[in-house]
Amino acid sequence: MKWLFQIVLDVIASGLKKDDIKINVEEDMLTISAEAKSETKDEDASKQYSLREYSHSSFTRSFKLLEGVNDSEISAEFDDGIKAEYSEK
């Protein structure tokens, strides 16, 4: 008998760009990771000051896949967050 199922993971990743995010499937583990760096400058010549701020953020989440999941059937999309989906039909 073949099981019919669907797995959907929604990850909120606001402020990240598609290029900041990596999705990897290896040895029955789905891993979603992201890293973002930014720099802000504020300079005012009349007041003779310069301000620079740097930020760095990252995250990694791993999910154990069910036995028998065909990783070539996993799809992902990005729209102010990540939606990774698997369907066995």
N, C-alpha and C positions, 0 to 999 in steps of 0.2 A: 504494500500500500504506500502511496506517495502522499506526504503531508502537504497541505496548502498553507502557506504562512507569509506574512510580511513583517519586516522589522523596519521601524522608522526612528531615527535619532534626529532631534532638532537641537542645535547648539546655538545659543545666542552669542554672537561675536560682533557686537556693535563697535564701531570705530576701527575695525580691521578691514583691510582691503583683501581682495581675492588672492593677490600675490603673497600676502603675509601667512597664508594658511597652507598646511600640508596634511594630506590624508594618506595613510599607509596601511596596507593589509599584509600581515606577515604571521605565519604560524598560528592561524585562527584568532588573531588579535587585530582589531580595527583601532588604529591610533589617529587621533585628530590633534594637531598641534599648531600653534601660531606664535609668531614673534613680531613685535612692532617697536620701532624706535622713532622718536621725533625730537625736533629741536625747534625752539621758539626764540626769536630775537626781538628785543625792543630797545631801540636806540633813540636818544634825544640829544642832538648836538647843542641845542640852546641851554639845556640843563646839565650838559656834560656827564651823561651817564649811559651806560650800556648794560642791558640785562639779557642773559641767555639762560634758558631752561632746557634741560634734557630729560627725556623720559624713556623708559624701557619697560615693556610688559611682555609676558609670555605665559602660555598655558599648554598643558598636555593632558589629554584624557584618553584612556585605553578601555576598550570594551571587548570582552571575550565573546567570540562568535559561537553560535551553536554548531555542534558537530554536523558535518556534511554540508555546510554552507559553501556554495561555489563563489569564490571571491570575484570571479569575472562578472557576476550578476549584480554586484554592488554599484550603485550610482550615487553621485553627490551633486548638489547644486548650491550656489551661493547667492543670497539676496539679503544683505544685512544680517547674516547668520548662515549657518550651514545646515543643510538637510541631507543626511545620508540615508539611502533607502536600499532595501534588499527585498526582492520578491521571488518566491519559488512557486511557480504555477504549473 
